[in-house]
């Protein structure tokens, strides 16, 4: 299958491309290059030929000839979304809907959209939410995910089959690393400071999933019968990988020798959601998660030992989405609309 993947230079894209190539697919990448400075380690496996282009500038000709699209390239995470909410809507909502329309016009049959479990926002209680639970997004990032799901659904027909992946919070090592994700951040703190000191009480629920398992789910969706996933919303993760944030901290601390933990009081962030993944098992029965938080933390421990990971590596701006975008704005490399400037 010929697959166009947006965000190939991102945290998840760098993991997905080798998985697709190893399964015999032909991959074309698209990435704007905001995080090109961030390369934590060299990964084995081939990478795709990548078109350096903003998704807002893509044309039908860029997309034509592909059997499927995996759309991952949006401004990622809540703090980044709040940095410039109007641009978040322009890229994450309007840009995605326009891109999907172009893909349909170009004759692309399958369109896998990376949504997020963050659309559940404040779910309340311990009962798991499902794909049928009303969304309750709390941030611009999460609102845009719900808007894209809403606006792509009417486009579905016999020629165009979108699928919406509500991913759990990702974790795990990637060549294009992010340390603004909970397991990754706590692992880096455990290694560099030997202390996980949380200001909150750690009681909120979060579903977690390794980046490689997200890639595995994407591969399963691309290879599944279209009728199994046509216009379906799927939570991506596993029932076993719902954790309270406090549990995550304790698991990570146990993996890293000499690391201590402490907790504060209930924080200002009221988001909490425990998620059911039963529907995923019905629609993609061949998919099972290979990773849990303890295994992911051990992956980080081994990686940090191998690459002599230091505090300055942890704090390097490309590994935190908000820091990198603030840097590009401050140094006048991108304009007010987040387009590259051509001063040099």
Buried (B, 14 or more C-beta within 10 A) or exposed (E): BEBBBBBBBBBBBBBBBBBBBEEEBBBBBBBBEBBEBBBBEEBEEEBBEBBEBBBBEBEEEBBBEBBBBBBBBBBBBBBBBEBBBEBBBBBBBBBBBEBBBBBBEBBBBBBBBBBBBBBBBEBEEEEBBBBEBEBBBBBBBBBBBBBBBEBBEEBBEEEBBBBBBBBBBBBBBBBBBBBBBBBBBBBBBBBBEEEBEBEBBBEBBBBBBBBBBBBBBBBBBBEBEEEBBBBBBBBBBBBEBBBBBBBBBBBBBEBBEEBEBEBEEEBEEEBBBBBBBEBBBEBBEEBEBEBBBEEBBBBBBEBBEEEEBEEEBBEBBBBBBBBBBBBBBEEEEBEEEBEBEEEE
